[in-house]
Amino acid sequence: MKKWLTDPFIPTIKKKKIYGRGSVDMKGSIACMLVAAKKFVSKYPNHNNFFSFIITSDEEGTGKDGTIKIIKYLLSKKEKIDYCIVGEPSSEFIIGDTIKNGRRGSLNIILKIKGVQGHIAYPNLAKNPIHLSIPFLHKLISHVWEKNNTLFTNTELQISNVNSDNDVFNIIPNYCKIKFNIRFSKNLSKKKIKKIIIKFLDYFKLNYELKIYLSSEPFLTKKNNLTKIVSNVIKKCQNIYPRISTNGGTSDGRFVSNLMSSEVIELGLINKNIHKINECVKIKDLKKLCILYYEIIKKICY
């Protein structure tokens, strides 16, 4: 908190910006949605539409107790969401320059490579698990997971941690633990990815323990009526056609798209400073996003 210009948990206006934790990701978008919906209902009180706002607290955590439970409840009641707009900060340089119609899935992987502990001066009497893992890791990170996928950003693997819990210089550890994440498209699955990893582990004859956790499934919504409406509204209000993308992290839009087969579009604020110290949003950008949401609602309902 010491590095923040303002209290991160109190929204503060400073130099025509609102500072605060989550002001961009994604409290700002939620506020804009509420303002837009209120404006529409006030102007068209006799409309025959139904608006719902799903606001959850575990979207960037386990994702087990938020949107997915609401969607399953709606399914049990035979309720259907026609269109869903997610307020993720999709914009990159100006409001509306990028919208998203899908996201890659996410796998978290913990790999333990086992070796034989020994004195570092006698490597012939030991097996260094770190050394053993290097050819495997090189093979894994250079692997091309798929080709010519025009709908998704490339499937990527990133290593986040390599650790042996060894704090001394003269001992070869008996294991090393590697943590990595894979962001993958709908062409792949947990089963397919696991099969490839095991194939490489066996090729290098490694002794290992492997744990794979599915954080989220990929989703892709078809470019249909909502995509057209959102794109046309952005063109009208911002004089640009948005780029349609699937990059970035995970999104709760996957539950609506995968479970309900609803059309989902992500449209929100500029994402340059999300999750950073002094996260902030320009007040003029909030006003622009309010206008976009209002015009989208109006186009859908009338």
N, C-alpha and C positions, 0 to 999 in steps of 0.2 A: 504493500500500500504506500510505502514511503516514496516510491518513484512516480506515483500518480500526481498529476497537477491538482486533482480534486478527489474527494471521497468517491471511490469506485462504486459504492452502493447507494449513492445519492445522486440522481440525475441533476446535472449542473449546467446551466447555459453560460458559455464563455466564448467570446469572439464569434458569435452567430453559429455556434455548434453546441450540441448537447453531449456532454461527457458522461460516461458511466459504463459499468460492466454490462455487456449485452445490449448496448444502445443500438448497435448494428445487427448483431447476431443473438436474438432477433426480435427484441422488444420493440424496436422502431417499426418494423414491418407490421407487427401485431397491432400497434397503436394506429398505424395508417389504415389497416383493414377495418378496424372498428369505426374510425372517423368516416371512412368512405361508405360503409354500410349504414351508419346513422344518417348521413346526408341523403342517401338514396331512399331510405324508408321515410324520411321527413318529406321529401319531394314527391314520392309516389306511395302514399299511405295505403292505397288500395291494391297494391301488387299481390300476386298469388304465389310468391316464391318463399322458400324456406332457407334461411342462412344458419350455418353452424360454425362455431369457432372451436377447434380442438387445440387446447393449449396445455402442453405437458412439461414435466420437469426432468424426465429421464431420457430425452431424445439423444443426448450425447453420452449417455451411460449404457445401461444394459438394454434399454428399449423394450423391456418386458411388461412394464406396468402402465404405459401411457397410451399412445395412439392405437397400438395393436389390440388392446383390450376394448377400447371404444369401438373399433371397427368390428370386432367379433360380436360385441353386443348389438350393434346395428344390424349385422347379418342375421343374428338370432331373431330379431324383430322384423326381418325381411325389408329393412330400410336400404335404400340405394343412394349413394352419392353420385350425382350426375357429373359435376365438375369440381375439381379441387385445385386451389391455388395455394402453394406453400410459400411463405414469406422468407425463405432462405436468401441470404445476401448473394444473389446471382450476378449482379452487375459488376463490371470490371473497371470502367473508366467514367462512364456517365450512366445515369439511371435508365435502365431498359436496354442497354446495349447487348446484354446476354440474358437469355432465359434457358431453363433446363427442362428437358422432358424425360429425364432418367438419370440414374446414378450407377456407378459400379458397386459391386458387392465388396465385402471386406472379410478377410480371414486373418486371424491372429494365430501365430504359430510359435510354439516353444520346442526347441530341439536340443536334446542333451547328447553330446558326443562323448563316449566313454574311452578312456585311455588307461595307461598304467603309470602310477606315480613313481617318481624316482629322483635321485640327485641330478641336478642339471649338468654336472660335470661328467656324468656317465649316461648319456642319452641312449646308448645301446642297451641299457638295462631297463629302459622305460619306453612308454609310448605316449608321445605328446599329443593330446587330443586337439589342441589348437592347430598344430601343424597338420594333423590328419584332416581337419575340417576345411583347410584353405582350398585344396583342389575342388572339393565338393561345392563350396560356396562360389567359387569362380564359375563353375559349370552352371550352378543354379541361377546366379544373377545375370549371366549372359544368355540364358535360355530365352528363345522367342516363343511366347505363349500362344500367339495367334497372329495371323496376317490379314491385311486388307479389311479390317473391321471399320467401316465408315460410320457406324452408329455410336460407337463408344470410344473414349480415350483408351490408348493402349493399356493392356493389363501390365501392371508393374509390381515388382517386389522390392521392398526396402528393408534393410537390416536396421534394427533400432538398438540392439545391445548384444555384445559378446562378453561373457564373464566366466571366470573360473573360480571365483572366490579365493584366489591365491594372492596374498599380500607380500610374499617374500620373493627374492630374486633367485634363490638357489634350489628351488624345488620345481620339478615338472608336475603339473596338476594331474589328477586322475580323471578329470572331466572338464568340459567347457559347455556352457549353456548359451544358446543363440536364440534371440527373439527377433522375429521378423513379421512383416505384414504384407499381404498380397491384395491389391485392389483388382478385381476381375470383372469381365463382361458376362453377358448372358450366354456366350458361347462356351463358358467354362462353368465348373461347379466344384464344390468342396471335394467330391469323390474323385473327379478328374485331376485336380491339383494335387491331392494327396498321392495319387498313383504315380505322378511324375516325380514328386519329391522322393518317394520310396525307391523308385527306379534308380535315381542318381545315388542315393545312399547305398543301395546294394551294389551298384557299379563300382564304388570306391571301397566296398567291403568294410563299412563302418559299423561299429557297435553303438547303438543309439536307442534313445527313447523319444517318441514323437507325440506331441499333443497339438491338436488343431481345433480352434474355436471359431465357429461361424459368427461373426459380429452382425453381418447383414447380407441379405440377398440382393443381387442387382435388380433393377427394374427399368423398363422402357415403355413409355406410353406412346401410342400411335399418334402421329400428327393429324389431328382431326379438327373439329369445330373450335374447341377452346384454344388450340394453338393458333388458328387463323385469327380469332377474335383478339387475343393478346397481342399478336404481331401487328395487326392493323391498328389497334389502339396506340401502341408504341410509335408506329409510323406517324399517326395523326398528331400525337401530343409532343413527341420528341424529334420528329422528322428523321428517324432512322429505322431501319429494319433490324430486329435483334438477331444475333447469332444464336442458333439453337445448339446447346451443348449438353454433355453428360459428365463433365469433369468435376473434380472436387471430392469432398468427403461423402458421407452417407446422409440419407434424408428419410424422414418419416413418411415421405411420399410413397415409399416402397410398399407400405402396408395398404394404402388406399388403392394403389395400382395393382399390386399382386393379388390381393384378397377380394377386391371389388371390381376389378377390371375397369376402373374409372379413368377418365382422362385427367392427368395431373401435369400441371405446369408450375415451375418454381420461378418466382419473380420477386426480387427484393432490392435492397440497398447495395451500395458499392462495398466490396469485400476486402479492401486493402488493409484495414486495421483491425479485423476481427480477431478476438482472442489475444490482443496485444495490450500492453500498458497504454493508458490514455485512449482507450477505444472511444471513438466519438463519431457523430454524424452531423453533417451540415443541415441546418434547419430548412434551407431551400430544397434539399434533396428529399426530406420528409414530405414537404408540400407537393413536390413532383410525383412522388409515389402515391400519395393520397389521390391525386387527380387520375393517375393510371388505374388504380383499383376501382375508383368510382365509375370511370368510363367503361371498364370491363364488366362490372356488375350491370350497368345500364344496357350494354350490348347483349348480354346474356338474357336479361329479363324482358327486354323490349325490342 
